[in-house]
């Protein structure tokens, strides 16, 4: 039995010695059909390992690593190393970064850079306030735009429902009149809300260009002639002024005031509320009154209407009825497509 064991040991040792070169190089050829001509990677064993393997058959083999893999594994810190203090190189790098970035010297980096002013870097609260203010402005602008669209849509619908185009009233004249009327209502300047009067001075003086509208019942109460100032033009009014003694008509919105009896009979004072355009109306004595130079009879005799000293004069036969209908706080609008006025009127664009 002992002889058989020694023989088996020698055979095994001889086999391992014969295959040792292939084990050391890690490669060997095989005669198998499916692997013929191919290289097979074998585990790497050193001669010392072979000797130990002979003495201790249960020893676990050490896997093969290339030089690059050894370098890579050596560069990866172990958990124990991570738990410890960083290496000298890492500490130095951290210290240098901290000293350069976090705590710059006063000489190298100006104080304004290290501690910027509030103007350069606003606080979070300031930013929030600015954003809130911007959002408020945007919201306010959007709300005003939506309100303007609503007012214009109201004007279009009312103009269409009352068929004012057939009456000769210009669509833009009514739109601007409605916008100003709406804004005066918001300001609380109109006390008689049911009446809106429009003098459309884009029309010839030979046309019935004064319209008195019942906005509550959507009715046209009156349509008649109205004269313009003698220095505003002949058949058409083209020039306007707010100056005393100009003898010109004044564009814009008026709120009717008190009635009185003067040389032209029953008359109605007009309070101009369009700043810069007719706010001197009371000082100029601009009033609504009747006159003999306005009406069909005068026009038949002279071919045109007469002109006033700046007042919107009406036919005497109907002036009293109109004055009573519009007195005491209603809105009167004298319109002309003068772009400068339409773009700058505080009443239209408020």
C-alpha positions, 0 to 999 in steps of 0.5 A, a space after each residue: 500500500 505504501 509503495 502504491 501511494 509513493 508511486 501515485 505521488 511521483 506520477 502526479 508530481 511528474 505531471 505537474 512538472 511537465 505542465 509547469 511551463 504552460 502554467 507559468 505562461 498562462 497559455 496552452 494549446 489543446 487538441 480538442 476539435 472545438 477548441 483546436 488552434 485557439 489559446 485558452 487562458 489558464 490560472 497563473 501559478 508561480 513555482 512557489 505556489 506549485 510547491 505549496 500546492 503539493 504540500 497543502 492540496 486545499 490551498 486556494 489558487 491566486 488569480 492572475 492580474 496584469 500590471 495595469 490591473 495591479 496599478 488600478 487596484 492599488 489606486 483604489 482606497 480600501 474602506 479602512 483607508 477611507 475611514 482614516 485621515 486622508 493622505 498627505 497629498 490629499 490633505 495638501 490639495 484640500 488645504 491649498 484649495 481652501 486657502 485659494 478659494 474660500 479664504 482669499 487674502 485681502 491683497 490678492 482679491 479685492 474686498 468688493 469681490 469677496 463681499 459683494 454689495 447688495 446691488 451686485 447680489 440682491 437678497 432673496 427677499 429683494 428678488 422676490 419683491 422685484 418678481 412680485 412687482 413685475 408680476 403685478 405690473 404684468 397682471 395690471 397691464 393684462 387686466 387693462 387690456 382685457 377691460 378695453 377689449 370688453 368696452 370696445 365689444 360693448 360699443 360694437 354691439 350697441 352700435 350694431 343693435 341700434 343701427 347707428 351706421 344707417 343714421 350716419 354716425 361714424 363707428 369710430 366716433 361711437 367707439 371713442 365716445 363709449 370708451 370715454 363715457 365708460 371711464 367717466 362713469 368709473 371716475 364718478 363724474 357722470 350723474 345722468 348715466 342714461 344719456 350719451 350725446 355725440 357731436 360727430 365733427 368728421 361730418 359736414 355741417 350740412 349733415 345732422 351730426 348731433 346724436 342724443 342716445 338713450 343708452 339704457 333703452 338703446 334708443 336714438 332720442 335726437 338727431 339734428 344739426 349742430 354748428 362749430 366755431 367760426 375759426 374751426 373751418 367752413 363746411 368741415 371743422 378741421 381746427 380746434 383750440 382750448 384757448 379763450 377768444 380763439 372762436 374755435 370748437 374744443 374737442 373732447 368730453 364734457 359733463 353738462 352743468 346748469 341751465 340758464 337763460 341768456 341772449 340765446 334763450 335757454 342755454 346749458 353750461 358745459 364743463 370740459 373734463 378733457 385736460 388740455 383740450 377743453 378744460 377752459 370751456 367754462 372760462 370761455 363760456 362754451 354752452 349748448 344753446 339754440 340759434 337761428 343760423 342753424 337749421 333747414 331754413 337757414 341752410 335753404 337760404 344760404 346753402 350752409 349753416 352758420 358758425 358760432 363763437 365756439 359753442 355747439 349751437 343747435 336749431 332753435 326749434 328743438 334746442 329746448 327739448 335737447 337741453 332738458 334731456 341732457 342737462 344736470 350731469 350727462 356726457 357730451 362728446 365732440 369728436 374729430 379724427 385728430 390722431 393727436 387728440 385720440 392718442 393723448 386724451 386722458 379720458 379716452 386712455 385712462 
